[in-house]
Amino acid sequence: MYYRQMGRIPHKRHTMFKKDDGSLYREQVMGTRGFSGTQSILYHHFMPTEVLKVEQLSRYLPEYEDQQALKHRLFLTNKTPKTGDALTAREYILGNQDLLIGTASINEPMKSYYRNGDGDEMLFIHYGTGKLETMFGTITYRPGDYLLIPIGTIYRLVPDENKRTKILFIESFSQITTPKRYRNEYGQMLEHSPFCERDFRGPEILETFDQKGEYEVFTKSRGSIHSHLLGHHPLDVIGWDGYLYPWAFNVDDFEPITGRIHQPPPIHQTFEGNNFVVCSFVPRLFDYHPEAIPAPYYHSNVNSDELLYYVKGNFMSRKGVQLESITLHPSGIPHGPHPGKTEASIGKKETLELAVMIDTFHPLKVVKTAHQIEDIKYMFSWVEK
């Protein structure tokens, strides 16, 4: 990300910044990689360390199934009965040592504030509108938004009244960034990137609460959820600047890369973390070689598992897969178009599909509770009848 400033800050960092009554605002340096990564400096009305009570509430890491026969999997997330706020409604489906993946059907605002102390979070908004309230300011969200929330950011997701929000989420144990190959040595997006800085939306307004009282913040860290009862409102920041802050990117602003013949999945890459990438399959023109086959070839990603979340339209290489579904194609066996889809793609000029793909470079494990929403017949959907 690029440098941004909001609210009031002093002329020099690490110097006195006084309130009208002569007392000091409290400076907080928030950074990654031991002060050598991206960072921001925030100025609070109160000490961010003022905690009245702390309690370990519960473990949050999911339980995984025992190893089963290697097969392709299909999970129907629209059949998940759980609802609630952006934390309580989370249903973990897959995960490994690098990230956790799941969906949430959100029908109410978060009652308390929350931060992930284990890594960054990415929330993809399938449908719904609302706002993301954070210590850095507020971002309004709409369908198709990726919301990127840095580690340690205190936030609250508030859906618009009487409207449900459906999200696909990633809880990463590392920083999520744009692909390195699309940035120059100064961090600026290159001309051949499928997006640029104009497409990123940071906080739109900084709402500051100069309030004492008891406010609970749930913190995820070290495999558990902890309760921290603060003695002041957690969104008490009067100003900040730096390179670390939450931001949004809408999938409609992703400019697809096309070619005369079928292009490989890396052209769809949108983000990356440690040992995983996130890709966006968006509406685009098909290949224009006179003998091109627009459907993907059968392939074996021998070093990665492939997950797809289906958002909109008819995915050109699949049939019988509902929207809001997740497919998992594990490494070790090939995957590709369903029967008839290769032939049907020939001569087509465009696709209107929209899907999010996550490729992981360590095998994904299936959460035990995901069996409740699994279509166990999916592995055999390539059998021609």
VENDA-V814479 format. One record per run of one state. SS is the DSSP state (H for helix, E for strand, C for the rest). FROM is the first residue (numbers start at 1). LEN is the number of residues. If there is no record, write none. Layout:
SS/FROM/LEN
SS/FROM/LEN
This chain:
C/1/3
E/4/4
C/8/10
E/18/1
C/19/5
E/24/1
C/25/1
E/26/6
C/32/7
E/39/6
C/45/6
E/51/9
C/60/4
E/64/1
C/65/8
E/73/4
H/77/3
C/80/4
E/84/1
C/85/5
E/90/6
C/96/3
E/99/8
C/107/6
E/113/4
C/117/4
E/121/7
C/128/2
E/130/5
C/135/2
E/137/5
C/142/3
E/145/5
C/150/5
E/155/5
C/160/5
E/165/8
C/173/4
E/177/1
C/178/2
H/180/3
E/183/1
C/184/5
E/189/1
C/190/7
H/197/3
E/200/2
C/202/3
E/205/1
C/206/6
E/212/10
C/222/2
E/224/9
C/233/4
E/237/6
C/243/4
E/247/4
H/251/3
C/254/11
H/265/4
E/269/5
C/274/2
E/276/6
C/282/2
E/284/2
C/286/13
E/299/1
C/300/5
E/305/8
C/313/12
E/325/5
C/330/5
E/335/1
C/336/5
H/341/5
C/346/4
E/350/2
C/352/2
E/354/7
C/361/4
E/365/3
H/368/6
E/374/1
C/375/3
H/378/3
C/381/5
